[in-house]
Amino acid sequence: MNNNIITVEELRTAWHALSDLDRADRVENIHENGFSLREIASYLNCSASLLSHLLQAAQAPFEDRALARQGLLSTRGLVRRARSTGIYRANRHREEIAFEKERRNT
């Protein structure tokens, strides 16, 4: 756990110099190593919802993240696109399941 705390401290120091996608990558790394978003948020003095928002932005398609790194797409736009992509994938998955059930019944 001490190793994670050092990483959180490093993130707190570099927070203002990082882009939102870089922040998201680092938060995701810390989160995967056992910290909750609330714990990370308390160390960074921000809200857990902000961190959740950043993590959602990191799930956007690669092309959209590239646009954001160029300054052509906002973090809010990334989240919107990530959500719509996720919804599209979920709908497509449901359609595939329905098709497979229908195929088995015939």
N, C-alpha and C positions, 0 to 999 in steps of 0.2 A: 504494500500500500504506500509506503514512503516514496517509492519511485514515481507513483502516480501523482503524489502531492507536488513533487518537484516539477512534473510536467504541467500541472495546473498553475503553479507559480510562474513558470516560463510563459505560459499562455497569457496570464494576467499582465505580465510585463510587456509582452509583444502585442496585446489585443488591439490597440489603436493603429498599429502599423500594418495589420493584416487585412486582406480582403475578406469579404463575408465567406467566400468558398474556402479560403485557407482556415478561417476560424472554424467553419463547419468540419473540415477534415480533422482538425486537432481535437475538437469537442467529441467527435465520433470516436477517435482513438482513445481518449480518456474514458468515455462512456463504455466502450467495449472492454476496458480493463477493470470494470467493476464499480465505477462511480455512477450514482444516479444523476439525472439532469438537475435535480434540486441541489444536490451537494456541489456540483460544478458551478451552478449559478450562485450559490452562496459564496464560494471562493472568488468568483469573478465580479460579484456585486451587480448582478443583472438578474433577469427573470428566467425561470425555467422555460417559459413559453417562447422567449427569444431564442434560446438554444434549440428548442424543438423546431422553430421556424427555420433556423439555419440548417438543421439536419434534413428538413423537408426539401430545402433548396438544393442540397447536395444530391438529392435523388432525381433531379431533372435530367433529361437526356443530355448526352455529351455535347451535342451541337449548341444547345441552349446555355450550358455552362461555359462553353467557349465564347459565346456572345457576351455573357456576363463578365468574363475576364477582360474583354475588350472594352467594357463600359457601355455596351449597346443594349443591355438588358438588366433591369433592376433585380434585386433579390426577391422582391415581391412578385415580379414577373416569373422568376424561376420557380417559386413555390406554386404559383398558379399552374404553370406548365407541368410541374412534377405531379400535382394532384390530378390534372386532366389526363396525363399519361397513365397514372395509376388507375384511374376510373376506367379508362379505355382498356387497360390490361385486364381488369377485373371483369368487365362486361364481355370481353373476348373469351376469357376463361369460362365464364358461365355459359356462353354460347357453345363452346367446345364440349362442355359437360352435357348440355342438353342434346347436342347432335349425337354424341356417343351413346346416350341413353336411348334416343330414338332409333339409332342404328341397331342396338342390341335387341330392341323390341320388335323389329321387323324381320 
